[in-house]
Amino acid sequence: MQYVHIPISTIILKCYKIPFPALNVHRRKEAIATDTVYTNTLAVNNASTCSEIFIGIKSLVADVFGMKTDKQFVNTLEEII
């Protein structure tokens, strides 16, 4: 087997700016189950009183977000989406 050396100066590299970089984000293509868990004690790091758990139905990948109030559910849902 013979190798051919091509100098880098002969190769033209082009960089393109993507018009919609948000479309390049990898996402799960599955249904997600969610549940809210409450506690009586505050979390040490940010004083969270509840957490939202998202679990993928097929892959069983779990994401947990700490929340101080129930109103932060929308923010956690946006993080998952």
C-alpha positions as CSV (number, residue, x, y, z in Angstrom):
1,M,0.0,0.0,0.0
2,Q,1.4,3.3,-1.0
3,Y,0.6,6.6,0.8
4,V,0.2,9.9,-1.0
5,H,1.2,13.0,0.9
6,I,-0.9,16.0,0.1
7,P,0.3,19.3,1.4
8,I,-2.2,21.2,3.6
9,S,-1.7,24.4,1.5
10,T,-3.5,22.7,-1.5
11,I,-6.6,21.9,0.5
12,I,-9.1,24.8,0.9
13,L,-11.0,24.8,4.1
14,K,-14.2,26.7,4.4
15,C,-16.1,27.5,7.5
16,Y,-19.8,28.2,7.4
17,K,-21.8,30.0,10.0
18,I,-25.0,28.0,10.8
19,P,-28.1,30.3,10.7
20,F,-29.9,28.4,13.4
21,P,-27.4,26.9,15.9
22,A,-30.3,25.8,18.2
23,L,-31.2,23.1,15.6
24,N,-27.8,21.4,16.2
25,V,-28.7,20.3,19.7
26,H,-29.0,16.5,20.2
27,R,-32.2,15.5,21.9
28,R,-34.0,12.4,23.1
29,K,-36.5,11.0,20.7
30,E,-38.7,9.4,23.3
31,A,-41.5,10.0,25.7
32,I,-40.5,11.4,29.2
33,A,-42.3,10.7,32.5
34,T,-42.1,13.4,35.2
35,D,-42.8,13.6,38.9
36,T,-42.4,16.2,41.7
37,V,-40.9,15.2,45.0
38,Y,-41.3,17.4,48.1
39,T,-39.3,17.4,51.3
40,N,-39.6,19.0,54.8
41,T,-36.0,19.9,55.1
42,L,-34.1,22.4,52.9
43,A,-31.2,21.4,50.6
44,V,-27.8,22.5,51.8
45,N,-26.6,24.2,48.7
46,N,-29.5,26.2,47.4
47,A,-32.4,25.8,49.9
48,S,-34.6,23.8,47.5
49,T,-37.8,22.4,49.0
50,C,-38.8,20.2,46.1
51,S,-37.3,18.6,43.0
52,E,-38.6,17.6,39.6
53,I,-37.6,14.2,38.2
54,F,-37.7,13.5,34.4
55,I,-37.1,9.9,33.2
56,G,-37.0,8.6,29.7
57,I,-39.4,5.8,29.0
58,K,-37.2,3.7,26.8
59,S,-33.7,4.7,27.8
60,L,-34.4,5.2,31.5
61,V,-32.1,8.3,31.5
62,A,-33.0,10.4,34.6
63,D,-32.6,14.1,35.1
64,V,-33.3,15.8,38.5
65,F,-33.7,19.5,39.0
66,G,-34.0,21.2,42.4
67,M,-36.7,23.8,42.8
68,K,-37.6,26.3,45.5
69,T,-41.2,26.6,44.5
70,D,-43.7,24.7,42.2
71,K,-43.6,27.7,39.8
72,Q,-40.1,26.7,38.6
73,F,-41.5,23.6,36.9
74,V,-41.8,25.6,33.6
75,N,-38.1,26.5,33.8
76,T,-37.1,22.8,34.4
77,L,-39.3,21.7,31.5
78,E,-37.6,24.2,29.2
79,E,-34.2,22.8,30.3
80,I,-35.3,19.3,29.2
81,I,-36.8,20.5,25.9
